[in-house]
Amino acid sequence: MAKTNPAEFVRQIRNEMSKVTWPTRKEATVTTVMVCIMAAIMSIFFLFVDKGLAFIIEQILKIGS
């Protein structure tokens, strides 16, 4: 692999960074809000799944005693 000097490396980074499409403030805000909403929904879902499984396991363990 060819060695690249630090100045050339920085030029390559700047060139690649100019190709990046950055999100607008509105897009970033909407995406952030959607992630927070989905995290809340999934946490509630897993709360109910956990409580349901705990109840089922508790009932199974009561049968044996």
N, CA, C and O atoms as a Tripos MOL2 file, in Angstrom:
@<TRIPOS>MOLECULE
protein
  260   259    65     0     0
PROTEIN
NO_CHARGES

@<TRIPOS>ATOM
      1 N           0.8450   -1.1620    0.0000 N.3       1 MET1
      2 CA          0.0000    0.0000    0.0000 C.3       1 MET1
      3 C           0.9000    1.2370    0.0000 C.2       1 MET1
      4 O           1.8970    1.2940    0.7200 O.2       1 MET1
      5 N           0.5320    2.2230   -0.8170 N.am      2 ALA2
      6 CA          1.3250    3.4430   -0.9350 C.3       2 ALA2
      7 C           1.1730    4.3040    0.3110 C.2       2 ALA2
      8 O           0.0940    4.4090    0.8950 O.2       2 ALA2
      9 N           2.2910    4.9150    0.6990 N.am      3 LYS3
     10 CA          2.2780    5.8210    1.8460 C.3       3 LYS3
     11 C           1.7660    7.1790    1.4010 C.2       3 LYS3
     12 O           2.0910    7.6460    0.3090 O.2       3 LYS3
     13 N           0.9530    7.8180    2.2590 N.am      4 THR4
     14 CA          0.4180    9.1490    1.9720 C.3       4 THR4
     15 C           0.9370   10.1000    3.0380 C.2       4 THR4
     16 O           0.8650    9.8120    4.2320 O.2       4 THR4
     17 N           1.4620   11.2410    2.5910 N.am      5 ASN5
     18 CA          1.9460   12.1940    3.5840 C.3       5 ASN5
     19 C           0.7630   12.8930    4.2490 C.2       5 ASN5
     20 O          -0.3340   12.9020    3.6900 O.2       5 ASN5
     21 N           0.9620   13.4800    5.4290 N.am      6 PRO6
     22 CA         -0.1500   14.0790    6.1790 C.3       6 PRO6
     23 C          -0.9100   15.1660    5.4220 C.2       6 PRO6
     24 O          -2.1310   15.2550    5.5500 O.2       6 PRO6
     25 N          -0.2200   15.9920    4.6410 N.am      7 ALA7
     26 CA         -0.8950   17.0590    3.8940 C.3       7 ALA7
     27 C          -1.8290   16.4730    2.8410 C.2       7 ALA7
     28 O          -2.9470   16.9580    2.6660 O.2       7 ALA7
     29 N          -1.3830   15.4420    2.1440 N.am      8 GLU8
     30 CA         -2.2240   14.7880    1.1280 C.3       8 GLU8
     31 C          -3.4180   14.1070    1.7960 C.2       8 GLU8
     32 O          -4.5280   14.1250    1.2630 O.2       8 GLU8
     33 N          -3.1890   13.5180    2.9440 N.am      9 PHE9
     34 CA         -4.2660   12.8670    3.6900 C.3       9 PHE9
     35 C          -5.3480   13.8770    4.0560 C.2       9 PHE9
     36 O          -6.5340   13.5900    3.8930 O.2       9 PHE9
     37 N          -4.9660   15.0490    4.5450 N.am     10 VAL10
     38 CA         -5.9240   16.0940    4.9100 C.3      10 VAL10
     39 C          -6.6770   16.5710    3.6740 C.2      10 VAL10
     40 O          -7.8800   16.8190    3.7500 O.2      10 VAL10
     41 N          -6.0000   16.7030    2.5430 N.am     11 ARG11
     42 CA         -6.6840   17.1080    1.2930 C.3      11 ARG11
     43 C          -7.7100   16.0680    0.8780 C.2      11 ARG11
     44 O          -8.8000   16.4140    0.4220 O.2      11 ARG11
     45 N          -7.3670   14.7950    1.0320 N.am     12 GLN12
     46 CA         -8.3040   13.7300    0.6830 C.3      12 GLN12
     47 C          -9.5260   13.7600    1.6060 C.2      12 GLN12
     48 O         -10.6570   13.5600    1.1630 O.2      12 GLN12
     49 N          -9.2830   14.0080    2.8750 N.am     13 ILE13
     50 CA        -10.4020   14.0940    3.8190 C.3      13 ILE13
     51 C         -11.3150   15.2510    3.4450 C.2      13 ILE13
     52 O         -12.5330   15.0820    3.4090 O.2      13 ILE13
     53 N         -10.7580   16.4140    3.1670 N.am     14 ARG14
     54 CA        -11.5730   17.5760    2.7800 C.3      14 ARG14
     55 C         -12.3600   17.2930    1.5020 C.2      14 ARG14
     56 O         -13.5190   17.6900    1.3820 O.2      14 ARG14
     57 N         -11.7380   16.6160    0.5640 N.am     15 ASN15
     58 CA        -12.4070   16.2760   -0.6940 C.3      15 ASN15
     59 C         -13.5940   15.3470   -0.4240 C.2      15 ASN15
     60 O         -14.6760   15.5540   -0.9730 O.2      15 ASN15
     61 N         -13.4000   14.3300    0.4140 N.am     16 GLU16
     62 CA        -14.4860   13.4090    0.7290 C.3      16 GLU16
     63 C         -15.5900   14.0980    1.5280 C.2      16 GLU16
     64 O         -16.7720   13.8370    1.3050 O.2      16 GLU16
     65 N         -15.2160   14.9690    2.4500 N.am     17 MET17
     66 CA        -16.2110   15.6720    3.2620 C.3      17 MET17
     67 C         -17.0830   16.5970    2.4020 C.2      17 MET17
     68 O         -18.2440   16.8400    2.7310 O.2      17 MET17
     69 N         -16.5300   17.1010    1.3200 N.am     18 SER18
     70 CA        -17.3320   17.9730    0.4450 C.3      18 SER18
     71 C         -18.4040   17.1810   -0.3000 C.2      18 SER18
     72 O         -19.3650   17.7690   -0.7980 O.2      18 SER18
     73 N         -18.2580   15.8620   -0.3850 N.am     19 LYS19
     74 CA        -19.2320   15.0180   -1.0750 C.3      19 LYS19
     75 C         -20.4050   14.6210   -0.1710 C.2      19 LYS19
     76 O         -21.4250   14.1300   -0.6550 O.2      19 LYS19
     77 N         -20.2580   14.8330    1.1330 N.am     20 VAL20
     78 CA        -21.2790   14.4250    2.0850 C.3      20 VAL20
     79 C         -22.4840   15.3490    1.9940 C.2      20 VAL20
     80 O         -22.3390   16.5690    1.9170 O.2      20 VAL20
     81 N         -23.6740   14.7590    2.0040 N.am     21 THR21
     82 CA        -24.9130   15.5420    2.0430 C.3      21 THR21
     83 C         -25.3490   15.6410    3.4940 C.2      21 THR21
     84 O         -25.7600   14.6470    4.0930 O.2      21 THR21
     85 N         -25.2620   16.8270    4.0550 N.am     22 TRP22
     86 CA        -25.5990   17.0320    5.4550 C.3      22 TRP22
     87 C         -27.0880   17.3100    5.6030 C.2      22 TRP22
     88 O         -27.6700   17.9960    4.7620 O.2      22 TRP22
     89 N         -27.7210   16.7880    6.6600 N.am     23 PRO23
     90 CA        -29.1610   17.0370    6.8480 C.3      23 PRO23
     91 C         -29.4030   18.4880    7.2780 C.2      23 PRO23
     92 O         -28.5510   19.1280    7.8940 O.2      23 PRO23
     93 N         -30.5890   18.9780    6.9320 N.am     24 THR24
     94 CA        -30.9650   20.3140    7.3750 C.3      24 THR24
     95 C         -31.3540   20.2500    8.8450 C.2      24 THR24
     96 O         -31.4930   19.1650    9.4110 O.2      24 THR24
     97 N         -31.5270   21.4060    9.4570 N.am     25 ARG25
     98 CA        -31.9200   21.4510   10.8630 C.3      25 ARG25
     99 C         -33.2780   20.7770   11.0490 C.2      25 ARG25
    100 O         -33.4930   20.0560   12.0240 O.2      25 ARG25
    101 N         -34.1970   21.0170   10.1010 N.am     26 LYS26
    102 CA        -35.5320   20.4250   10.1980 C.3      26 LYS26
    103 C         -35.4560   18.9010   10.1110 C.2      26 LYS26
    104 O         -36.1080   18.2070   10.8910 O.2      26 LYS26
    105 N         -34.6690   18.3720    9.1730 N.am     27 GLU27
    106 CA        -34.5230   16.9230    9.0330 C.3      27 GLU27
    107 C         -33.9200   16.3100   10.2980 C.2      27 GLU27
    108 O         -34.3640   15.2550   10.7510 O.2      27 GLU27
    109 N         -32.9200   16.9620   10.8600 N.am     28 ALA28
    110 CA        -32.2890   16.4510   12.0770 C.3      28 ALA28
    111 C         -33.2710   16.4690   13.2430 C.2      28 ALA28
    112 O         -33.3020   15.5340   14.0430 O.2      28 ALA28
    113 N         -34.0740   17.5270   13.3440 N.am     29 THR29
    114 CA        -35.0470   17.6310   14.4270 C.3      29 THR29
    115 C         -36.1200   16.5570   14.2950 C.2      29 THR29
    116 O         -36.4550   15.8890   15.2730 O.2      29 THR29
    117 N         -36.6570   16.3880   13.0970 N.am     30 VAL30
    118 CA        -37.7040   15.3800   12.8710 C.3      30 VAL30
    119 C         -37.1650   13.9840   13.1610 C.2      30 VAL30
    120 O         -37.8450   13.1710   13.7870 O.2      30 VAL30
    121 N         -35.9630   13.7080   12.7130 N.am     31 THR31
    122 CA        -35.3670   12.3970   12.9510 C.3      31 THR31
    123 C         -35.1580   12.1590   14.4440 C.2      31 THR31
    124 O         -35.4230   11.0640   14.9380 O.2      31 THR31
    125 N         -34.6900   13.1670   15.1600 N.am     32 THR32
    126 CA        -34.4770   13.0400   16.5960 C.3      32 THR32
    127 C         -35.7860   12.7740   17.3290 C.2      32 THR32
    128 O         -35.8440   11.9200   18.2140 O.2      32 THR32
    129 N         -36.8310   13.5010   16.9620 N.am     33 VAL33
    130 CA        -38.1350   13.3050   17.5970 C.3      33 VAL33
    131 C         -38.6630   11.9030   17.3080 C.2      33 VAL33
    132 O         -39.2030   11.2480   18.1990 O.2      33 VAL33
    133 N         -38.5130   11.4460   16.0840 N.am     34 MET34
    134 CA        -38.9860   10.1050   15.7280 C.3      34 MET34
    135 C         -38.2280    9.0220   16.4950 C.2      34 MET34
    136 O         -38.8280    8.0340   16.9190 O.2      34 MET34
    137 N         -36.9310    9.1940   16.6750 N.am     35 VAL35
    138 CA        -36.1460    8.2250   17.4380 C.3      35 VAL35
    139 C         -36.6200    8.1900   18.8820 C.2      35 VAL35
    140 O         -36.7600    7.1140   19.4630 O.2      35 VAL35
    141 N         -36.8670    9.3550   19.4640 N.am     36 CYS36
    142 CA        -37.3550    9.4080   20.8520 C.3      36 CYS36
    143 C         -38.7220    8.7470   20.9830 C.2      36 CYS36
    144 O         -38.9670    8.0180   21.9430 O.2      36 CYS36
    145 N         -39.6100    8.9940   20.0310 N.am     37 ILE37
    146 CA        -40.9430    8.3820   20.0670 C.3      37 ILE37
    147 C         -40.8330    6.8640   19.9370 C.2      37 ILE37
    148 O         -41.4890    6.1340   20.6790 O.2      37 ILE37
    149 N         -40.0140    6.3840   19.0070 N.am     38 MET38
    150 CA        -39.8620    4.9380   18.8250 C.3      38 MET38
    151 C         -39.2270    4.2970   20.0520 C.2      38 MET38
    152 O         -39.6030    3.1870   20.4270 O.2      38 MET38
    153 N         -38.2750    4.9710   20.6820 N.am     39 ALA39
    154 CA        -37.6550    4.4360   21.8970 C.3      39 ALA39
    155 C         -38.6870    4.3220   23.0140 C.2      39 ALA39
    156 O         -38.6880    3.3430   23.7610 O.2      39 ALA39
    157 N         -39.5620    5.3120   23.1320 N.am     40 ALA40
    158 CA        -40.6080    5.2660   24.1540 C.3      40 ALA40
    159 C         -41.5880    4.1280   23.8700 C.2      40 ALA40
    160 O         -41.9620    3.3890   24.7810 O.2      40 ALA40
    161 N         -42.0010    3.9860   22.6200 N.am     41 ILE41
    162 CA        -42.9310    2.9180   22.2540 C.3      41 ILE41
    163 C         -42.3120    1.5500   22.5170 C.2      41 ILE41
    164 O         -42.9720    0.6670   23.0640 O.2      41 ILE41
    165 N         -41.0560    1.3700   22.1340 N.am     42 MET42
    166 CA        -40.4010    0.0760   22.3340 C.3      42 MET42
    167 C         -40.1840   -0.2070   23.8120 C.2      42 MET42
    168 O         -40.2790   -1.3600   24.2330 O.2      42 MET42
    169 N         -39.8950    0.8100   24.6060 N.am     43 SER43
    170 CA        -39.7120    0.5640   26.0390 C.3      43 SER43
    171 C         -41.0260    0.1430   26.6880 C.2      43 SER43
    172 O         -41.0270   -0.7240   27.5630 O.2      43 SER43
    173 N         -42.1400    0.7370   26.2790 N.am     44 ILE44
    174 CA        -43.4440    0.3300   26.8000 C.3      44 ILE44
    175 C         -43.7750   -1.0910   26.3540 C.2      44 ILE44
    176 O         -44.2770   -1.8920   27.1440 O.2      44 ILE44
    177 N         -43.4940   -1.4040   25.0910 N.am     45 PHE45
    178 CA        -43.7240   -2.7570   24.5740 C.3      45 PHE45
    179 C         -42.9450   -3.7910   25.3890 C.2      45 PHE45
    180 O         -43.5080   -4.7980   25.8190 O.2      45 PHE45
    181 N         -41.6610   -3.5410   25.5980 N.am     46 PHE46
    182 CA        -40.8480   -4.5070   26.3350 C.3      46 PHE46
    183 C         -41.2180   -4.5590   27.8110 C.2      46 PHE46
    184 O         -41.0160   -5.5880   28.4560 O.2      46 PHE46
    185 N         -41.7500   -3.4820   28.3560 N.am     47 LEU47
    186 CA        -42.2540   -3.5100   29.7260 C.3      47 LEU47
    187 C         -43.3890   -4.5200   29.8310 C.2      47 LEU47
    188 O         -43.4000   -5.3550   30.7360 O.2      47 LEU47
    189 N         -44.3530   -4.4450   28.8980 N.am     48 PHE48
    190 CA        -45.4770   -5.3720   28.9150 C.3      48 PHE48
    191 C         -45.0390   -6.8100   28.6450 C.2      48 PHE48
    192 O         -45.5500   -7.7340   29.2780 O.2      48 PHE48
    193 N         -44.1120   -7.0130   27.7240 N.am     49 VAL49
    194 CA        -43.6020   -8.3620   27.4490 C.3      49 VAL49
    195 C         -42.9240   -8.9190   28.6940 C.2      49 VAL49
    196 O         -43.1400  -10.0760   29.0550 O.2      49 VAL49
    197 N         -42.1050   -8.1020   29.3510 N.am     50 ASP50
    198 CA        -41.4070   -8.5530   30.5540 C.3      50 ASP50
    199 C         -42.3970   -8.8880   31.6650 C.2      50 ASP50
    200 O         -42.2700   -9.9190   32.3260 O.2      50 ASP50
    201 N         -43.3700   -8.0260   31.8640 N.am     51 LYS51
    202 CA        -44.3740   -8.2970   32.9120 C.3      51 LYS51
    203 C         -45.1720   -9.5560   32.5840 C.2      51 LYS51
    204 O         -45.4690  -10.3470   33.4800 O.2      51 LYS51
    205 N         -45.5170   -9.7500   31.3280 N.am     52 GLY52
    206 CA        -46.2610  -10.9380   30.9170 C.3      52 GLY52
    207 C         -45.4660  -12.2120   31.1260 C.2      52 GLY52
    208 O         -45.9890  -13.1960   31.6500 O.2      52 GLY52
    209 N         -44.2030  -12.2010   30.7180 N.am     53 LEU53
    210 CA        -43.3600  -13.3780   30.9090 C.3      53 LEU53
    211 C         -43.1200  -13.6430   32.3950 C.2      53 LEU53
    212 O         -43.1060  -14.7970   32.8230 O.2      53 LEU53
    213 N         -42.9350  -12.5970   33.1760 N.am     54 ALA54
    214 CA        -42.7470  -12.7750   34.6200 C.3      54 ALA54
    215 C         -43.9810  -13.4050   35.2450 C.2      54 ALA54
    216 O         -43.8690  -14.2770   36.1070 O.2      54 ALA54
    217 N         -45.1650  -12.9640   34.8100 N.am     55 PHE55
    218 CA        -46.4080  -13.5430   35.3270 C.3      55 PHE55
    219 C         -46.5140  -15.0160   34.9590 C.2      55 PHE55
    220 O         -46.8550  -15.8430   35.8040 O.2      55 PHE55
    221 N         -46.2260  -15.3480   33.7140 N.am     56 ILE56
    222 CA        -46.3110  -16.7400   33.2620 C.3      56 ILE56
    223 C         -45.3350  -17.6170   34.0390 C.2      56 ILE56
    224 O         -45.6990  -18.7040   34.4890 O.2      56 ILE56
    225 N         -44.0990  -17.1520   34.1990 N.am     57 ILE57
    226 CA        -43.1040  -17.9440   34.9300 C.3      57 ILE57
    227 C         -43.5070  -18.1000   36.3900 C.2      57 ILE57
    228 O         -43.3200  -19.1650   36.9790 O.2      57 ILE57
    229 N         -44.0560  -17.0500   36.9690 N.am     58 GLU58
    230 CA        -44.5140  -17.1280   38.3620 C.3      58 GLU58
    231 C         -45.6160  -18.1720   38.4920 C.2      58 GLU58
    232 O         -45.6220  -18.9450   39.4500 O.2      58 GLU58
    233 N         -46.5410  -18.2070   37.5490 N.am     59 GLN59
    234 CA        -47.6270  -19.1910   37.6100 C.3      59 GLN59
    235 C         -47.0790  -20.6140   37.4450 C.2      59 GLN59
    236 O         -47.5440  -21.5420   38.1080 O.2      59 GLN59
    237 N         -46.1050  -20.7790   36.5730 N.am     60 ILE60
    238 CA        -45.5180  -22.1170   36.3850 C.3      60 ILE60
    239 C         -44.8120  -22.5670   37.6610 C.2      60 ILE60
    240 O         -44.9230  -23.7270   38.0580 O.2      60 ILE60
    241 N         -44.0880  -21.6540   38.3000 N.am     61 LEU61
    242 CA        -43.3640  -22.0180   39.5170 C.3      61 LEU61
    243 C         -44.3120  -22.3040   40.6710 C.2      61 LEU61
    244 O         -43.9750  -23.1030   41.5440 O.2      61 LEU61
    245 N         -45.4910  -21.6800   40.7090 N.am     62 LYS62
    246 CA        -46.4850  -21.9430   41.7480 C.3      62 LYS62
    247 C         -47.0470  -23.3550   41.6300 C.2      62 LYS62
    248 O         -47.4210  -23.9670   42.6300 O.2      62 LYS62
    249 N         -47.1040  -23.8700   40.4010 N.am     63 ILE63
    250 CA        -47.6550  -25.2100   40.1790 C.3      63 ILE63
    251 C         -46.7880  -26.2400   40.8830 C.2      63 ILE63
    252 O         -47.3090  -27.2000   41.4510 O.2      63 ILE63
    253 N         -45.4720  -26.0570   40.8560 N.am     64 GLY64
    254 CA        -44.5590  -27.0330   41.4350 C.3      64 GLY64
    255 C         -44.5100  -26.9930   42.9520 C.2      64 GLY64
    256 O         -44.0310  -27.9490   43.5610 O.2      64 GLY64
    257 N         -44.9780  -25.9430   43.5810 N.am     65 SER65
    258 CA        -44.8700  -25.8850   45.0490 C.3      65 SER65
    259 C         -46.1390  -26.2410   45.7620 C.2      65 SER65
    260 O         -46.1790  -26.2300   46.9930 O.2      65 SER65
@<TRIPOS>BOND
     1     1     2 1
     2     2     3 1
     3     3     4 2
     4     3     5 am
     5     5     6 1
     6     6     7 1
     7     7     8 2
     8     7     9 am
     9     9    10 1
    10    10    11 1
    11    11    12 2
    12    11    13 am
    13    13    14 1
    14    14    15 1
    15    15    16 2
    16    15    17 am
    17    17    18 1
    18    18    19 1
    19    19    20 2
    20    19    21 am
    21    21    22 1
    22    22    23 1
    23    23    24 2
    24    23    25 am
    25    25    26 1
    26    26    27 1
    27    27    28 2
    28    27    29 am
    29    29    30 1
    30    30    31 1
    31    31    32 2
    32    31    33 am
    33    33    34 1
    34    34    35 1
    35    35    36 2
    36    35    37 am
    37    37    38 1
    38    38    39 1
    39    39    40 2
    40    39    41 am
    41    41    42 1
    42    42    43 1
    43    43    44 2
    44    43    45 am
    45    45    46 1
    46    46    47 1
    47    47    48 2
    48    47    49 am
    49    49    50 1
    50    50    51 1
    51    51    52 2
    52    51    53 am
    53    53    54 1
    54    54    55 1
    55    55    56 2
    56    55    57 am
    57    57    58 1
    58    58    59 1
    59    59    60 2
    60    59    61 am
    61    61    62 1
    62    62    63 1
    63    63    64 2
    64    63    65 am
    65    65    66 1
    66    66    67 1
    67    67    68 2
    68    67    69 am
    69    69    70 1
    70    70    71 1
    71    71    72 2
    72    71    73 am
    73    73    74 1
    74    74    75 1
    75    75    76 2
    76    75    77 am
    77    77    78 1
    78    78    79 1
    79    79    80 2
    80    79    81 am
    81    81    82 1
    82    82    83 1
    83    83    84 2
    84    83    85 am
    85    85    86 1
    86    86    87 1
    87    87    88 2
    88    87    89 am
    89    89    90 1
    90    90    91 1
    91    91    92 2
    92    91    93 am
    93    93    94 1
    94    94    95 1
    95    95    96 2
    96    95    97 am
    97    97    98 1
    98    98    99 1
    99    99   100 2
   100    99   101 am
   101   101   102 1
   102   102   103 1
   103   103   104 2
   104   103   105 am
   105   105   106 1
   106   106   107 1
   107   107   108 2
   108   107   109 am
   109   109   110 1
   110   110   111 1
   111   111   112 2
   112   111   113 am
   113   113   114 1
   114   114   115 1
   115   115   116 2
   116   115   117 am
   117   117   118 1
   118   118   119 1
   119   119   120 2
   120   119   121 am
   121   121   122 1
   122   122   123 1
   123   123   124 2
   124   123   125 am
   125   125   126 1
   126   126   127 1
   127   127   128 2
   128   127   129 am
   129   129   130 1
   130   130   131 1
   131   131   132 2
   132   131   133 am
   133   133   134 1
   134   134   135 1
   135   135   136 2
   136   135   137 am
   137   137   138 1
   138   138   139 1
   139   139   140 2
   140   139   141 am
   141   141   142 1
   142   142   143 1
   143   143   144 2
   144   143   145 am
   145   145   146 1
   146   146   147 1
   147   147   148 2
   148   147   149 am
   149   149   150 1
   150   150   151 1
   151   151   152 2
   152   151   153 am
   153   153   154 1
   154   154   155 1
   155   155   156 2
   156   155   157 am
   157   157   158 1
   158   158   159 1
   159   159   160 2
   160   159   161 am
   161   161   162 1
   162   162   163 1
   163   163   164 2
   164   163   165 am
   165   165   166 1
   166   166   167 1
   167   167   168 2
   168   167   169 am
   169   169   170 1
   170   170   171 1
   171   171   172 2
   172   171   173 am
   173   173   174 1
   174   174   175 1
   175   175   176 2
   176   175   177 am
   177   177   178 1
   178   178   179 1
   179   179   180 2
   180   179   181 am
   181   181   182 1
   182   182   183 1
   183   183   184 2
   184   183   185 am
   185   185   186 1
   186   186   187 1
   187   187   188 2
   188   187   189 am
   189   189   190 1
   190   190   191 1
   191   191   192 2
   192   191   193 am
   193   193   194 1
   194   194   195 1
   195   195   196 2
   196   195   197 am
   197   197   198 1
   198   198   199 1
   199   199   200 2
   200   199   201 am
   201   201   202 1
   202   202   203 1
   203   203   204 2
   204   203   205 am
   205   205   206 1
   206   206   207 1
   207   207   208 2
   208   207   209 am
   209   209   210 1
   210   210   211 1
   211   211   212 2
   212   211   213 am
   213   213   214 1
   214   214   215 1
   215   215   216 2
   216   215   217 am
   217   217   218 1
   218   218   219 1
   219   219   220 2
   220   219   221 am
   221   221   222 1
   222   222   223 1
   223   223   224 2
   224   223   225 am
   225   225   226 1
   226   226   227 1
   227   227   228 2
   228   227   229 am
   229   229   230 1
   230   230   231 1
   231   231   232 2
   232   231   233 am
   233   233   234 1
   234   234   235 1
   235   235   236 2
   236   235   237 am
   237   237   238 1
   238   238   239 1
   239   239   240 2
   240   239   241 am
   241   241   242 1
   242   242   243 1
   243   243   244 2
   244   243   245 am
   245   245   246 1
   246   246   247 1
   247   247   248 2
   248   247   249 am
   249   249   250 1
   250   250   251 1
   251   251   252 2
   252   251   253 am
   253   253   254 1
   254   254   255 1
   255   255   256 2
   256   255   257 am
   257   257   258 1
   258   258   259 1
   259   259   260 2
@<TRIPOS>SUBSTRUCTURE
     1 MET1         2 RESIDUE 1 A MET
     2 ALA2         6 RESIDUE 1 A ALA
     3 LYS3        10 RESIDUE 1 A LYS
     4 THR4        14 RESIDUE 1 A THR
     5 ASN5        18 RESIDUE 1 A ASN
     6 PRO6        22 RESIDUE 1 A PRO
     7 ALA7        26 RESIDUE 1 A ALA
     8 GLU8        30 RESIDUE 1 A GLU
     9 PHE9        34 RESIDUE 1 A PHE
    10 VAL10       38 RESIDUE 1 A VAL
    11 ARG11       42 RESIDUE 1 A ARG
    12 GLN12       46 RESIDUE 1 A GLN
    13 ILE13       50 RESIDUE 1 A ILE
    14 ARG14       54 RESIDUE 1 A ARG
    15 ASN15       58 RESIDUE 1 A ASN
    16 GLU16       62 RESIDUE 1 A GLU
    17 MET17       66 RESIDUE 1 A MET
    18 SER18       70 RESIDUE 1 A SER
    19 LYS19       74 RESIDUE 1 A LYS
    20 VAL20       78 RESIDUE 1 A VAL
    21 THR21       82 RESIDUE 1 A THR
    22 TRP22       86 RESIDUE 1 A TRP
    23 PRO23       90 RESIDUE 1 A PRO
    24 THR24       94 RESIDUE 1 A THR
    25 ARG25       98 RESIDUE 1 A ARG
    26 LYS26      102 RESIDUE 1 A LYS
    27 GLU27      106 RESIDUE 1 A GLU
    28 ALA28      110 RESIDUE 1 A ALA
    29 THR29      114 RESIDUE 1 A THR
    30 VAL30      118 RESIDUE 1 A VAL
    31 THR31      122 RESIDUE 1 A THR
    32 THR32      126 RESIDUE 1 A THR
    33 VAL33      130 RESIDUE 1 A VAL
    34 MET34      134 RESIDUE 1 A MET
    35 VAL35      138 RESIDUE 1 A VAL
    36 CYS36      142 RESIDUE 1 A CYS
    37 ILE37      146 RESIDUE 1 A ILE
    38 MET38      150 RESIDUE 1 A MET
    39 ALA39      154 RESIDUE 1 A ALA
    40 ALA40      158 RESIDUE 1 A ALA
    41 ILE41      162 RESIDUE 1 A ILE
    42 MET42      166 RESIDUE 1 A MET
    43 SER43      170 RESIDUE 1 A SER
    44 ILE44      174 RESIDUE 1 A ILE
    45 PHE45      178 RESIDUE 1 A PHE
    46 PHE46      182 RESIDUE 1 A PHE
    47 LEU47      186 RESIDUE 1 A LEU
    48 PHE48      190 RESIDUE 1 A PHE
    49 VAL49      194 RESIDUE 1 A VAL
    50 ASP50      198 RESIDUE 1 A ASP
    51 LYS51      202 RESIDUE 1 A LYS
    52 GLY52      206 RESIDUE 1 A GLY
    53 LEU53      210 RESIDUE 1 A LEU
    54 ALA54      214 RESIDUE 1 A ALA
    55 PHE55      218 RESIDUE 1 A PHE
    56 ILE56      222 RESIDUE 1 A ILE
    57 ILE57      226 RESIDUE 1 A ILE
    58 GLU58      230 RESIDUE 1 A GLU
    59 GLN59      234 RESIDUE 1 A GLN
    60 ILE60      238 RESIDUE 1 A ILE
    61 LEU61      242 RESIDUE 1 A LEU
    62 LYS62      246 RESIDUE 1 A LYS
    63 ILE63      250 RESIDUE 1 A ILE
    64 GLY64      254 RESIDUE 1 A GLY
    65 SER65      258 RESIDUE 1 A SER
